[in-house]
């Protein structure tokens, strides 16, 4: 009788452990993701505001609901960091973060930099929550002008 109880207990413990492992959720993707990075603005790099603004990162909200981005950061490998102020990205909409100066709108935000941020020879864009947790990232090498992430 003891042998049957022990065998049954082991079987139940194994089934419970298997159920817990199977029920462990996969890491959820951020609803706001880096969709495209245009790292090499067209023409000669003159550092004009127009040239700087032709360098941008497109973020896309994959959710149907609006997402508040206040405190969310976008940065490169060197640590250049853009921090969103109070800004809501509507569901299934994009926002472009341009390197140069301009007037912020619902679809375009401006870093305000007087120098290029994204390296043409390769770099990584990091999107982070206000807590510092990773939301998304996108890396590229030295070919082309843009990267779909």
HELIX and SHEET records of a PDB file:
HELIX    1   1 UNK A    2  UNK A   23  1                                  22    
HELIX    2   2 UNK A   49  UNK A   53  1                                   5    
SHEET    1   A 5 UNK A 108  UNK A 110  0                                        
SHEET    2   A 5 UNK A  94  UNK A  98  1                                        
SHEET    3   A 5 UNK A  56  UNK A  61 -1                                        
SHEET    4   A 5 UNK A  32  UNK A  38 -1                                        
SHEET    5   A 5 UNK A 146  UNK A 148 -1                                        
SHEET    1   B 2 UNK A  67  UNK A  68  0                                        
SHEET    2   B 2 UNK A  88  UNK A  89 -1                                        
SHEET    1   C 4 UNK A  81  UNK A  83  0                                        
SHEET    2   C 4 UNK A  73  UNK A  75 -1                                        
SHEET    3   C 4 UNK A 123  UNK A 128 -1                                        
SHEET    4   C 4 UNK A 134  UNK A 140 -1                                        
END                                                                             
